[in-house]
């Protein structure tokens, strides 16, 4: 028979999740950048995707696009103007 302590510990361990997600955005006309980042722990970790999606939608309403949604023409134009952010250097271990 499973004890109440075992069930309680299992339940608490299941609630200890952590999630962090982020999206980099850029305004194709101005080159201005924005970043949506959400972090959640425990029960809130499950809502990180929804919170991030809401942030991205708010920025898209202002004219920003996630970097991966830039068309080749937009990317080329931003790069020509020196406004395309350079990729971050990999972290050394």
C-alpha positions in Angstrom: 0.0 0.0 0.0 1.3 3.5 -0.9 1.6 5.8 2.0 0.2 9.3 2.2 3.8 10.6 2.4 4.8 8.9 -0.8 1.8 10.4 -2.6 2.4 13.8 -1.2 6.1 13.7 -2.2 5.2 12.5 -5.7 2.6 15.3 -6.1 5.0 18.0 -4.9 7.7 16.8 -7.3 5.2 16.9 -10.1 4.5 20.6 -9.4 8.1 21.6 -9.4 8.4 22.1 -13.2 10.1 25.1 -14.6 9.9 26.6 -18.1 11.5 29.6 -19.8 10.9 30.5 -23.5 11.7 33.6 -25.5 11.2 35.0 -29.0 13.2 37.8 -30.6 11.3 40.2 -32.8 12.2 42.9 -35.2 10.3 45.8 -36.9 11.0 45.3 -40.7 10.7 49.1 -41.3 12.8 50.6 -38.5 15.0 47.7 -37.4 13.9 48.2 -33.8 14.0 45.0 -31.8 11.8 43.5 -29.1 12.0 40.4 -27.0 9.2 38.4 -25.4 10.4 36.1 -22.6 8.2 34.3 -20.2 9.2 32.1 -17.2 7.0 29.9 -15.1 7.6 27.5 -12.2 5.4 24.9 -10.7 1.8 25.2 -12.0 2.6 28.3 -13.9 5.1 26.5 -16.1 2.2 25.1 -18.1 1.0 28.6 -19.0 4.4 29.9 -20.4 3.4 29.1 -24.0 0.1 31.0 -23.7 1.8 34.0 -22.0 4.5 34.1 -24.7 2.0 33.8 -27.5 0.1 36.8 -26.1 3.3 38.9 -25.9 4.2 38.0 -29.5 0.7 38.9 -30.7 0.9 42.3 -28.9 4.3 43.0 -30.6 3.0 41.9 -34.0 0.1 44.3 -33.7 2.8 47.1 -33.4 4.4 45.9 -36.6 7.1 43.6 -35.2 7.8 40.1 -36.6 9.5 37.1 -35.1 13.0 36.9 -36.7 12.1 33.6 -38.3 9.1 35.1 -40.1 11.1 37.7 -41.9 10.9 37.3 -45.7 14.2 36.9 -47.5 13.7 40.4 -49.0 13.1 41.9 -45.5 16.1 40.1 -44.1 18.3 41.3 -47.0 17.1 44.9 -46.7 17.7 45.0 -42.9 21.1 43.4 -43.4 22.0 46.0 -46.2 21.1 48.8 -43.8 23.2 47.2 -41.0 20.1 46.7 -38.8 19.9 42.9 -38.7 21.1 41.7 -35.3 24.0 39.4 -35.4 23.5 35.9 -33.9 24.7 35.5 -30.3 28.0 33.8 -29.9 27.6 30.3 -28.5 28.3 30.0 -24.8 31.5 28.1 -24.0 31.6 25.3 -21.6 
